[in-house]
Structures are given as structure tokens and as C-alpha cells.
Amino acid sequence: MKESNYKNYRIEAENICVDYHGKVALYDANLRLKPGQICGLVGMNGAGKTTFFNALTLSLIHIL
């Protein structure tokens, strides 16, 4: 991803990686949301939507 000016984004997550017992579920996932921006996450079953959301929200819990 390009270098960002973090002040422009409400949420910015880069290079999210998740594995389960050595099997890669997510690799290098990124998200940037500006204030007021609405985002949808779409994909086939097993694509990693819930895993991405869980990784993102668990990260936020540790920050807050």
C-alpha cells in the first residue's frame, strides 16, 4: 500500500495476517476507512470475512 497520512483515516489496518495451526487464513489484508465512510465486506464462504473482522475487532479491543 502507499504511504498514508494517518490523520485522514478513522481506521487503518495494514498487513493483517492470521493462521490456524500453520494454515494461513489471511495474508496481508488491509483496510482504510475515512470518517463517515461505509464499507461492505463481500466474499464466498470460507474466504476469510469473519476471520478478518475478528482480527480487526480483537486488535481494536487491545488498543481501546
Backbone as JSON, one array per atom type, in Angstrom:
{
  "sequence": "MKESNYKNYRIEAENICVDYHGKVALYDANLRLKPGQICGLVGMNGAGKTTFFNALTLSLIHIL",
  "N": [[0.84, -1.18, 0.0], [0.35, 2.34, -0.5], [2.16, 4.96, 1.15], [0.5, 6.48, 3.86], [-1.33, 9.31, 5.04], [-1.98, 9.29, 8.17], [-3.81, 10.84, 9.56], [-5.97, 11.27, 7.98], [-7.6, 9.08, 8.12], [-10.06, 7.18, 9.87], [-10.04, 4.55, 10.7], [-7.36, 2.42, 10.24], [-5.81, -0.37, 9.09], [-3.16, -2.49, 8.5], [-1.49, -5.09, 6.74], [-2.61, -7.43, 7.96], [-2.44, -10.6, 9.25], [-3.41, -13.95, 9.69], [-3.19, -17.15, 11.07], [-4.06, -20.57, 11.48], [-2.9, -23.03, 13.31], [-0.69, -23.31, 11.57], [-1.89, -23.16, 9.06], [-2.62, -20.81, 6.67], [-4.98, -18.29, 7.03], [-5.56, -15.62, 6.56], [-3.67, -13.32, 4.7], [-1.7, -10.56, 4.59], [-3.81, -8.61, 4.61], [-5.64, -5.56, 4.24], [-7.11, -2.46, 5.39], [-8.71, 0.63, 5.09], [-10.5, 3.28, 6.38], [-12.25, 6.25, 6.05], [-13.53, 8.98, 8.07], [-17.01, 8.62, 8.49], [-17.29, 7.01, 6.27], [-18.72, 4.22, 4.61], [-18.43, 0.74, 4.52], [-18.46, -2.4, 2.9], [-18.05, -5.92, 3.29], [-17.44, -8.48, 1.24], [-17.63, -11.8, 0.03], [-16.95, -15.22, -0.92], [-18.14, -18.22, 0.78], [-16.01, -19.2, 3.36], [-13.96, -17.5, 2.65], [-12.71, -15.8, 4.41], [-13.9, -13.62, 5.64], [-15.16, -13.37, 8.21], [-12.99, -14.06, 9.8], [-11.24, -11.95, 9.19], [-12.75, -9.77, 10.2], [-12.91, -10.51, 12.93], [-10.17, -10.5, 13.62], [-9.6, -7.79, 13.23], [-11.38, -6.51, 15.07], [-10.61, -7.62, 17.51], [-8.04, -6.62, 17.69], [-8.63, -3.9, 17.95], [-9.89, -3.9, 20.46], [-7.75, -4.36, 22.18], [-6.36, -2.01, 21.84], [-8.13, -0.01, 22.71]],
  "CA": [[0.0, 0.0, 0.0], [1.08, 3.59, -0.5], [2.27, 5.63, 2.44], [-0.73, 7.23, 4.1], [-1.36, 10.34, 6.07], [-2.9, 8.64, 9.1], [-4.82, 11.78, 10.07], [-7.13, 11.24, 7.08], [-8.36, 7.85, 8.29], [-10.6, 6.85, 11.19], [-9.5, 3.22, 10.97], [-6.39, 1.96, 9.25], [-5.18, -1.62, 9.48], [-2.32, -2.95, 7.41], [-0.73, -6.34, 6.85], [-3.23, -8.36, 8.91], [-2.19, -12.0, 8.91], [-3.94, -14.89, 10.68], [-3.04, -18.55, 10.71], [-4.57, -21.55, 12.43], [-2.06, -24.23, 13.35], [0.15, -23.37, 10.38], [-2.65, -22.92, 7.82], [-2.86, -19.37, 6.52], [-6.37, -17.9, 6.8], [-5.46, -14.28, 5.98], [-2.29, -12.89, 4.5], [-1.5, -9.2, 4.1], [-5.09, -7.92, 4.4], [-5.56, -4.14, 4.58], [-8.37, -1.72, 5.45], [-8.64, 2.06, 5.42], [-11.82, 3.91, 6.39], [-12.29, 7.66, 6.42], [-14.71, 9.27, 8.9], [-18.3, 8.61, 7.8], [-17.28, 6.09, 5.14], [-19.38, 2.94, 4.81], [-17.69, -0.3, 3.81], [-19.02, -3.75, 2.95], [-17.07, -6.99, 3.12], [-18.15, -9.47, 0.45], [-16.79, -12.89, -0.45], [-17.55, -16.55, -0.88], [-18.0, -18.94, 2.04], [-14.64, -19.63, 3.62], [-12.99, -16.55, 2.09], [-12.0, -15.13, 5.5], [-14.59, -12.4, 6.07], [-15.31, -13.38, 9.67], [-11.64, -14.06, 10.36], [-10.76, -10.57, 9.07], [-13.49, -8.95, 11.15], [-12.47, -10.88, 14.28], [-8.8, -10.0, 13.81], [-9.67, -6.34, 13.33], [-12.04, -6.08, 16.3], [-9.78, -8.0, 18.66], [-6.95, -5.64, 17.72], [-9.17, -2.65, 18.48], [-10.15, -4.07, 21.88], [-6.49, -4.22, 22.89], [-5.96, -0.59, 21.76], [-9.05, 0.81, 23.5]],
  "C": [[0.88, 1.24, 0.0], [1.17, 4.13, 0.92], [1.02, 6.48, 2.64], [-0.48, 8.34, 5.11], [-2.41, 9.89, 7.06], [-3.98, 9.56, 9.63], [-6.08, 11.76, 9.2], [-8.03, 10.04, 7.31], [-8.83, 7.67, 9.72], [-10.07, 5.5, 11.64], [-8.53, 2.88, 9.85], [-5.71, 0.72, 9.81], [-4.4, -2.15, 8.29], [-1.66, -4.28, 7.76], [-1.29, -7.29, 7.91], [-3.01, -9.78, 8.4], [-2.72, -12.87, 10.04], [-3.67, -16.3, 10.17], [-3.59, -19.41, 11.84], [-3.72, -22.81, 12.31], [-1.26, -24.41, 12.06], [-0.56, -23.19, 9.06], [-3.02, -21.45, 7.75], [-4.32, -19.11, 6.2], [-6.43, -16.52, 6.15], [-3.99, -13.94, 5.82], [-2.29, -11.5, 3.89], [-2.81, -8.48, 3.75], [-4.98, -6.49, 4.92], [-6.95, -3.51, 4.57], [-8.08, -0.28, 5.81], [-10.04, 2.64, 5.32], [-11.68, 5.36, 6.85], [-13.52, 7.9, 7.3], [-15.98, 9.34, 8.05], [-18.38, 7.65, 6.63], [-17.95, 4.78, 5.53], [-18.68, 1.91, 3.94], [-18.41, -1.63, 3.96], [-17.91, -4.76, 2.7], [-17.8, -8.16, 2.47], [-17.17, -10.56, 0.01], [-17.52, -14.22, -0.31], [-17.39, -17.16, 0.51], [-16.56, -19.4, 2.18], [-13.57, -18.68, 3.12], [-12.21, -15.8, 3.17], [-12.65, -13.86, 6.0], [-14.69, -12.32, 7.58], [-13.95, -13.35, 10.35], [-11.06, -12.65, 10.32], [-11.43, -9.67, 10.1], [-13.05, -9.24, 12.58], [-11.06, -10.37, 14.57], [-8.8, -8.49, 14.01], [-10.28, -5.91, 14.66], [-11.25, -6.49, 17.53], [-8.59, -7.07, 18.79], [-7.43, -4.34, 18.32], [-9.43, -2.74, 19.98], [-8.87, -3.86, 22.69], [-6.0, -2.77, 22.87], [-6.81, 0.25, 22.69], [-8.9, 0.44, 24.95]]
}
